[in-house]
Amino acid sequence: MDEALSSLAEAGEDAKILAGGQSLMPLLSLRLARPSALVDLGRVGGLDGIIEQDHTVTIGTMVRERAMERSAVVAEKIPLLAAGLPLIGHPAIRNRGTVGGSIAHADPAAEIPAVAVALEAEMVIRSAARGERRVPAADFFQGFFTTALEPDEALVSVCFPVAPPGSGVAFVEAARRHGDFAMVGAAAALNAEDGRITDARIALIGVADTPLRRREAEQALLGAEVGSAPFEDAAAAAAEGLTPASDLHGTGQYRRHLARVLTRRALEQAASDVRAAA
């Protein structure tokens, strides 16, 4: 890793890191990206582990999405991530795509960044000159394909908090075809004690330049009974104020509508999980 970071610093701002390549290689092929150098992390050791420690699961930047999808640790300890992984492209893409590549690419329609924002994951970043620093997901995603990473830095791992027992989760999205980028998606996680919601997490994709945490909608659910929670009101709060762009796949108004509908569905599915675990 030290050699990779030195190479990155030496190449300057025009260098790019190659992880899984599922986003970068198409950009290179279309000449939309023209880096002066590629720093390939494919054979760098120590970046492909999934480690549970102290109520946290740390996932190395080169862990493949398919490996996370098959991981018993991810399924048990980070169920919201497990729910979102099957929605990423197709198995061939997940066989090569990496957690670090997806997060560093920062596509606002991507699933893993939304889970990171919803669960308040922490990014572990390293450079040759300044060593290691940690950045919360809320501060990491700064705009359309823009992150807190400096040109000489690499994302080396992502730390997700372990979900409490009995958590209910769901990740639902609307796409034109299976495997296409989501027009809109909603991630939801609920925790409850004595039948009442004690924690709620809602994040949306495809409606802004970054994945969006919808805290006002979360607050509307706290203290409510799981079986009769105001999911429609929370969904309306999640969609309120959104100004998604229009394109050939759908208007901004349609995307706002999808945000409300998908949030309600995600919350209902998550609540069903909570009730089943009770």
C-alpha positions as semicolon CSV with decimal commas, in nm:
position;residue;x (nm);y (nm);z (nm)
1;M;0,000;0,000;0,000
2;D;0,287;0,238;0,072
3;E;0,418;0,190;-0,281
4;A;0,072;0,250;-0,429
5;L;0,030;0,572;-0,229
6;S;0,375;0,694;-0,331
7;S;0,292;0,628;-0,695
8;L;-0,036;0,814;-0,656
9;A;0,136;1,116;-0,501
10;E;0,407;1,117;-0,766
11;A;0,159;1,105;-1,056
12;G;-0,037;1,406;-0,930
13;E;-0,396;1,513;-0,986
14;D;-0,432;1,337;-1,322
15;A;-0,385;0,988;-1,172
16;K;-0,670;0,747;-1,108
17;I;-0,697;0,447;-0,879
18;L;-0,811;0,124;-1,042
19;A;-1,008;-0,100;-0,804
20;G;-1,278;-0,320;-0,961
21;G;-1,289;-0,113;-1,277
22;Q;-1,663;-0,151;-1,333
23;S;-1,708;0,228;-1,352
24;L;-1,361;0,347;-1,452
25;M;-1,304;0,111;-1,746
26;P;-1,619;0,221;-1,935
27;L;-1,519;0,584;-1,879
28;L;-1,174;0,511;-2,022
29;S;-1,323;0,326;-2,317
30;L;-1,552;0,620;-2,400
31;R;-1,261;0,866;-2,352
32;L;-1,459;1,044;-2,081
33;A;-1,165;0,991;-1,846
34;R;-0,804;1,043;-1,958
35;P;-0,578;0,991;-1,655
36;S;-0,203;1,027;-1,692
37;A;-0,151;0,716;-1,477
38;L;-0,347;0,427;-1,328
39;V;-0,257;0,295;-0,984
40;D;-0,390;-0,062;-0,975
41;L;-0,480;-0,194;-0,629
42;G;-0,558;-0,542;-0,756
43;R;-0,248;-0,708;-0,607
44;V;-0,203;-0,484;-0,303
45;G;-0,223;-0,698;0,010
46;G;-0,441;-0,633;0,312
47;L;-0,733;-0,466;0,133
48;D;-0,969;-0,761;0,093
49;G;-1,072;-0,847;0,448
50;I;-1,407;-0,840;0,630
51;I;-1,331;-0,801;1,002
52;E;-1,577;-0,775;1,291
53;Q;-1,441;-0,604;1,601
54;D;-1,585;-0,388;1,881
55;H;-1,937;-0,353;1,739
56;T;-1,797;-0,260;1,398
57;V;-1,744;-0,446;1,072
58;T;-1,450;-0,315;0,872
59;I;-1,457;-0,397;0,501
60;G;-1,141;-0,354;0,296
61;T;-1,165;-0,137;-0,011
62;M;-1,091;-0,428;-0,250
63;V;-1,357;-0,665;-0,113
64;R;-1,571;-0,762;-0,410
65;E;-1,942;-0,692;-0,400
66;R;-2,012;-1,060;-0,468
67;A;-1,796;-1,159;-0,170
68;M;-1,997;-0,926;0,054
69;E;-2,319;-1,066;-0,090
70;R;-2,207;-1,416;0,011
71;S;-2,062;-1,315;0,350
72;A;-2,237;-1,452;0,659
73;V;-2,086;-1,167;0,863
74;V;-2,238;-0,903;0,633
75;A;-2,575;-1,080;0,628
76;E;-2,591;-1,100;1,008
77;K;-2,417;-0,780;1,117
78;I;-2,496;-0,533;0,834
79;P;-2,833;-0,655;0,702
80;L;-2,912;-0,327;0,523
81;L;-2,594;-0,367;0,315
82;A;-2,690;-0,728;0,244
83;A;-3,032;-0,608;0,124
84;G;-2,883;-0,357;-0,120
85;L;-2,608;-0,569;-0,274
86;P;-2,826;-0,790;-0,500
87;L;-2,964;-0,475;-0,665
88;I;-2,621;-0,375;-0,802
89;G;-2,609;-0,446;-1,175
90;H;-2,568;-0,817;-1,252
91;P;-2,356;-1,096;-1,096
92;A;-2,081;-1,040;-1,353
93;I;-2,048;-0,680;-1,237
94;R;-2,061;-0,772;-0,868
95;N;-1,789;-1,034;-0,926
96;R;-1,545;-0,751;-1,009
97;G;-1,692;-0,440;-0,845
98;T;-1,553;-0,343;-0,504
99;V;-1,690;-0,166;-0,199
100;G;-1,416;0,098;-0,219
101;G;-1,465;0,153;-0,589
102;S;-1,837;0,210;-0,551
103;I;-1,796;0,451;-0,261
104;A;-1,507;0,647;-0,413
105;H;-1,691;0,674;-0,747
106;A;-1,984;0,833;-0,559
107;D;-2,256;0,770;-0,814
108;P;-2,573;0,925;-0,663
109;A;-2,774;0,626;-0,788
110;A;-2,547;0,366;-0,626
111;E;-2,662;0,142;-0,343
112;I;-2,351;0,106;-0,124
113;P;-2,305;0,482;-0,069
114;A;-2,669;0,508;0,042
115;V;-2,618;0,232;0,299
116;A;-2,302;0,404;0,421
117;V;-2,494;0,731;0,470
118;A;-2,793;0,565;0,637
119;L;-2,579;0,370;0,884
120;E;-2,327;0,651;0,948
121;A;-2,034;0,445;0,823
122;E;-1,681;0,581;0,850
123;M;-1,430;0,597;0,565
124;V;-1,067;0,516;0,640
125;I;-0,844;0,718;0,406
126;R;-0,468;0,715;0,369
127;S;-0,199;0,918;0,193
128;A;0,179;0,894;0,180
129;A;0,229;1,249;0,307
130;R;-0,031;1,277;0,585
131;G;-0,097;0,922;0,696
132;E;-0,445;0,801;0,790
133;R;-0,765;0,991;0,859
134;R;-1,129;0,896;0,908
135;V;-1,423;1,071;0,746
136;P;-1,792;1,012;0,833
137;A;-2,010;0,918;0,537
138;A;-2,215;1,236;0,586
139;D;-1,905;1,443;0,509
140;F;-1,751;1,211;0,251
141;F;-2,004;1,255;-0,032
142;Q;-1,984;1,617;-0,141
143;G;-2,151;1,631;-0,483
144;F;-2,203;1,458;-0,815
145;F;-1,917;1,205;-0,840
146;T;-1,732;1,420;-0,584
147;T;-1,595;1,306;-0,249
148;A;-1,366;1,425;0,032
149;L;-1,076;1,228;-0,116
150;E;-0,772;1,440;-0,203
151;P;-0,577;1,359;-0,523
152;D;-0,301;1,180;-0,330
153;E;-0,537;0,980;-0,106
154;A;-0,685;0,632;-0,129
155;L;-0,983;0,482;0,047
156;V;-0,847;0,174;0,227
157;S;-1,152;0,050;0,421
158;V;-1,505;0,128;0,533
159;C;-1,629;0,079;0,891
160;F;-1,998;-0,009;0,934
161;P;-2,166;-0,027;1,276
162;V;-2,309;-0,364;1,373
163;A;-2,689;-0,367;1,361
164;P;-2,871;-0,433;1,691
165;P;-3,048;-0,770;1,721
166;G;-3,394;-0,774;1,568
167;S;-3,332;-0,491;1,322
168;G;-3,567;-0,468;1,027
169;V;-3,425;-0,353;0,693
170;A;-3,527;-0,307;0,331
171;F;-3,382;-0,165;0,013
172;V;-3,626;-0,107;-0,272
173;E;-3,577;0,075;-0,600
174;A;-3,735;0,141;-0,938
175;A;-3,536;0,081;-1,256
176;R;-3,641;0,047;-1,619
177;R;-3,489;-0,303;-1,635
178;H;-3,330;-0,534;-1,382
179;G;-2,964;-0,436;-1,351
180;D;-3,013;-0,081;-1,479
181;F;-2,922;0,216;-1,264
182;A;-3,203;0,298;-1,024
183;M;-3,422;0,593;-1,116
184;V;-3,498;0,620;-0,743
185;G;-3,422;0,393;-0,449
186;A;-3,498;0,389;-0,078
187;A;-3,304;0,221;0,203
188;A;-3,469;0,182;0,542
189;A;-3,367;0,033;0,876
190;L;-3,579;0,016;1,193
191;N;-3,507;-0,090;1,550
192;A;-3,770;-0,133;1,820
193;E;-3,808;-0,207;2,191
194;D;-4,132;-0,323;2,350
195;G;-4,308;-0,282;2,017
196;R;-4,210;0,083;1,966
197;I;-3,961;0,225;1,719
198;T;-3,645;0,347;1,889
199;D;-3,433;0,417;1,581
200;A;-3,512;0,476;1,214
201;R;-3,280;0,526;0,919
202;I;-3,392;0,637;0,572
203;A;-3,168;0,715;0,275
204;L;-3,265;0,789;-0,086
205;I;-3,075;0,750;-0,412
206;G;-3,139;0,898;-0,756
207;V;-3,301;1,219;-0,630
208;A;-2,999;1,447;-0,575
209;D;-2,625;1,480;-0,641
210;T;-2,548;1,258;-0,340
211;P;-2,730;0,989;-0,142
212;L;-2,969;1,167;0,095
213;R;-3,039;1,088;0,459
214;R;-3,396;1,197;0,544
215;R;-3,375;1,280;0,914
216;E;-3,710;1,460;0,944
217;A;-3,885;1,150;0,813
218;E;-3,693;0,940;1,065
219;Q;-3,799;1,163;1,352
220;A;-4,164;1,118;1,257
221;L;-4,136;0,747;1,337
222;L;-3,961;0,754;1,674
223;G;-4,180;0,625;1,954
224;A;-4,450;0,495;1,721
225;E;-4,583;0,141;1,752
226;V;-4,427;-0,082;1,487
227;G;-4,765;-0,221;1,384
228;S;-4,930;0,119;1,336
229;A;-4,643;0,356;1,260
230;P;-4,724;0,657;1,038
231;F;-4,530;0,526;0,738
232;E;-4,728;0,732;0,487
233;D;-4,653;1,053;0,679
234;A;-4,285;0,960;0,705
235;A;-4,273;0,883;0,333
236;A;-4,430;1,219;0,252
237;A;-4,171;1,390;0,474
238;A;-3,893;1,201;0,296
239;A;-4,011;1,327;-0,044
240;E;-4,084;1,682;0,071
241;G;-3,847;1,943;-0,071
242;L;-3,681;1,710;-0,320
243;T;-3,590;1,865;-0,656
244;P;-3,467;1,574;-0,867
245;A;-3,365;1,641;-1,225
246;S;-3,570;1,531;-1,525
247;D;-3,424;1,317;-1,801
248;L;-3,535;1,073;-2,069
249;H;-3,618;0,813;-1,801
250;G;-3,855;1,028;-1,599
251;T;-3,948;1,376;-1,487
252;G;-3,847;1,529;-1,158
253;Q;-4,210;1,516;-1,046
254;Y;-4,224;1,143;-1,119
255;R;-3,904;1,085;-0,923
256;R;-4,050;1,272;-0,624
257;H;-4,354;1,047;-0,646
258;L;-4,129;0,740;-0,658
259;A;-3,936;0,863;-0,355
260;R;-4,255;0,877;-0,148
261;V;-4,390;0,542;-0,269
262;L;-4,060;0,355;-0,235
263;T;-3,991;0,499;0,110
264;R;-4,327;0,377;0,234
265;R;-4,266;0,032;0,087
266;A;-3,919;0,012;0,238
267;L;-4,049;0,112;0,581
268;E;-4,333;-0,139;0,565
269;Q;-4,091;-0,418;0,470
270;A;-3,851;-0,319;0,745
271;A;-4,135;-0,313;1,000
272;S;-4,241;-0,659;0,888
273;D;-3,888;-0,781;0,962
274;V;-3,902;-0,625;1,309
275;R;-4,233;-0,791;1,388
276;A;-4,109;-1,127;1,260
277;A;-3,801;-1,105;1,485
278;A;-4,001;-1,010;1,796
